[in-house]
Amino acid sequence: MAMKGPDNLISELGNWNSAMIYAISEIAKPLAMTTVYRDIAKHGYSSFIEDITSYGIPRDKLRLDGFKWLVTELLKVIENSKSFLKIKGTKDEIEKYEKKLIQIEKLIELPILYKITTDRNGNKKVRLFEDKFNAVLDIVLKIRTDIKTPLNKNDLIFINREEFDPQEYKRQMIEDATLRG
């Protein structure tokens, strides 16, 4: 039980808090970034405001880059969480998604989902093959949704138990004793 107060600071910085900090920075933050990269992969921009102000970068290039970052962040989430998956079957499930994402990562480097052309000025342009690109994007977005289940089963997204507050427990015990006489 952690003691509170300036003299007991070290006990407040125990494993639980370190684990929480790790989970936030190495799992939750990259998972949240996948929302931004999903929007870029789908629309070319992360928001409507960016879309209407247009920065002059061709939309297909932005979408391809967003797609690459989406895959990278999902792989990061998986890598950072695998050693914390203690519930039976969840590590195997995550590794199945990891294998698919690694295959897709390799696919991105091949000119199957897009074509790069060079204009008269020597500028390279990306042209997505919409049907193929969107089909693979849909697979990645399904993986993005599905990886949340094993993460959540292992309390890496939401904690499925009530946190124990010793001060509240003590207050409740005193209150109960007082009311009973």
Secondary structure as the mmCIF struct_conf table of DSSP 4:
data_model
#
loop_
_struct_conf.conf_type_id
_struct_conf.id
_struct_conf.beg_label_comp_id
_struct_conf.beg_label_asym_id
_struct_conf.beg_label_seq_id
_struct_conf.end_label_comp_id
_struct_conf.end_label_asym_id
_struct_conf.end_label_seq_id
HELX_LH_PP_P HELX_LH_PP_P1 ALA A 2 LYS A 4
BEND BEND1 GLY A 5 GLY A 5
HELX_RH_3T_P HELX_RH_3T_P1 PRO A 6 ASN A 8
HELX_RH_AL_P HELX_RH_AL_P1 LEU A 9 GLU A 12
TURN_TY1_P TURN_TY1_P1 LEU A 13 LEU A 13
BEND BEND2 GLY A 14 GLY A 14
HELX_RH_AL_P HELX_RH_AL_P2 ASN A 15 ALA A 23
HELX_RH_PI_P HELX_RH_PI_P1 ILE A 24 ALA A 28
HELX_RH_AL_P HELX_RH_AL_P3 LYS A 29 HIS A 43
BEND BEND3 GLY A 44 SER A 47
HELX_RH_AL_P HELX_RH_AL_P4 PHE A 48 THR A 53
BEND BEND4 GLY A 56 ILE A 57
HELX_RH_AL_P HELX_RH_AL_P5 ARG A 59 SER A 81
HELX_RH_3T_P HELX_RH_3T_P2 LYS A 82 PHE A 84
BEND BEND5 ILE A 87 ILE A 87
TURN_TY1_P TURN_TY1_P2 LYS A 88 GLY A 89
HELX_RH_AL_P HELX_RH_AL_P6 THR A 90 ILE A 108
TURN_TY1_P TURN_TY1_P3 GLU A 109 ILE A 112
BEND BEND6 LEU A 113 LEU A 113
STRN STRN1 TYR A 114 THR A 118
TURN_TY1_P TURN_TY1_P4 ARG A 120 ASN A 121
BEND BEND7 GLY A 122 GLY A 122
STRN STRN2 LYS A 124 LEU A 128
HELX_RH_AL_P HELX_RH_AL_P7 GLU A 130 ASP A 146
TURN_TY1_P TURN_TY1_P5 ILE A 147 ILE A 147
HELX_RH_AL_P HELX_RH_AL_P8 LYS A 148 LYS A 153
TURN_TY1_P TURN_TY1_P6 ASN A 154 ASP A 155
BEND BEND8 LEU A 156 PHE A 158
BEND BEND9 ARG A 161 ARG A 161
HELX_LH_PP_P HELX_LH_PP_P2 GLU A 162 PHE A 164
HELX_RH_AL_P HELX_RH_AL_P9 PRO A 166 ARG A 180
#
